[in-house]
C-alpha cells in the first residue's frame, strides 16, 4: 500500500532488516497515531487478511533472487488487491481534494497508486535469508470501526520489527486501510503530507506524475 514514501528507501533484505530500514520506508515524516496496548482479540477474518498478505510477501522475498522485478510484480499484485482497500487508502491520503477531481482523474490516480503500492512492496521485500512473519491474535481499536492487527517480521538474528495493519470491515471482507511502522507511525498520515504538497503545487496531474516517476524508479531498481 504504500509502504514506501521514498523510491530510494532501504529494502527489507537479509542484511538490511532492522528498525532503521523499517522507518526508512516512512521517511517523509513521522506521524504517530498514539500507542495503546493490544488487549482485545481480533476477528478471525481480520487476522486471516494480514496472515495471507504476510505469506504473499514471504513468497515474494523467496523468489527475489530467482525472478525479475516484472514477474514478482505480477505475482504480488493479486495479494495486494485482496488485502488492501486501495480506493479508500488513496481517498484518505489525498484528503478533501479527492472530491474535486474528475472521475477520469480519480481512475488514473487509482491505477497509478495501485501499481506504485505493488512496486513498493516488491522493491522493499526483495530477498530472503530466513526471516519469518507472525501475526498476534491481540488487537486494539483505532477509531472509526478500525482495528490494528499486530504483525512482526523476525530476522534470523536480531530484534523483531513491528509492522501493524489497520483493517476495516468492508462489503468484500476485512481490508487493510493503513500500515503502522513501529506500531504507531501511520503510513496514510505520512502519505497525506507528501500528497498535500504535490496537490497544492500542481493538482492531480502533479500527483499522477510523481507516482509514475516513483513506479519507474522502483521498477528500474533504484530503490535498491
Buried (B, 14 or more C-beta within 10 A) or exposed (E): BBBBBBBBBBBBBBEBBBEEBBBBBBBBBBBEBEEEEBEEEBBEEBBBBBBBBBEBBBBBBBBBEEBEBEEBBEBBBEBBBBBBBBBBBBBBBBEEBBEEBEEEBBEBBBEBBBBBBBBBBBBBBBBBEEBEBEBBEBBBEBEEEBBBBBBBBBBEEEEBBBBBBBBBBEEEBBBBBBBBBBBBBBBBBBBBBBBBEBBEEEBBEBBBEBBBEBBEBBBEEEBB
